[in-house]
Each structure stands twice: as C-alpha cells, then as structure tokens.
Amino acid sequence: MLRGQRLGGLKFKRQEQLGDYIADFVCFGARLIVEADGGQHAESKGDAVRDAWLTAQGFRVLRFWNNDVLGNPDGVARVILDAALPPLPNPSPARGEGL
C-alpha cells in the first residue's frame, strides 16, 4: 500500500537508515515512520528506546502488527493517512467561516 505513492501521494522509502536504526518505511515529507511488527516486538524495551530517539529527531512513529496489516489493510491505510496529512483548518465562526 505504500509503494509508488499510492497512499495519498505520499512518498515512502523502505528500509531507510536513520542514525543507528533502520525504519521499515519512512516518509520524509510527513516526518512519519511506519513499522510492521511481528510478535518479537511485543513489549520490546529496545523499540521504546528507538522510538524515543526517532521522535526526538522530529518523526512520528506508527507501529502495526503484521496480522493487522494483512487482515485490515484499509484500516491501517486510514490511520497512516490521518497521521501523515495535515489536519484541515478549523473554521472560525467569529470571522463568519464555516457557516
């Protein structure tokens, strides 16, 4: 779903090195990292340290279990899009917007 800018026109790179870490997928334009994890990542202290470092570098990290990616790709895609795309501006009723 992340290949060829299929998801909202976002450009993701696969297996990209960031510092001492390798991200499964990274979109530099949205400062977003997507990780697809197997059971070996359950409650991993190493992942928490890694995520904290990546967050300190200005990235948002999303983690999905492999079975969620395979069983609910539309739901996973929606979460990724919601995280990557900027929110719509809130109209200001005081200025007559959004009426």
C-alpha positions, 0 to 999 in steps of 0.5 A, a space after each residue: 500500500 505504500 509503494 509508488 505513492 499510492 497512499 495519498 501521494 505520499 512518498 515512502 522509502 523502505 528500509 531507510 537508515 536513520 542514525 543507528 536504526 533502520 525504519 521499515 518505511 519512512 516518509 520524509 515529507 510527513 516526518 512519519 515512520 511506519 513499522 510492521 511488527 511481528 510478535 518479537 516486538 511485543 513489549 520490546 524495551 529496545 523499540 521504546 528506546 528507538 522510538 524515543 530517539 526517532 521522535 526526538 529527531 522530529 518523526 512520528 512513529 506508527 507501529 502495526 502488527 503484521 496480522 493487522 496489516 494483512 487482515 485490515 489493510 484499509 484500516 491501517 491505510 486510514 490511520 497512516 493517512 490521518 497521521 501523515 496529512 495535515 489536519 484541515 483548518 478549523 473554521 472560525 465562526 467569529 470571522 463568519 467561516 464555516 457557516 
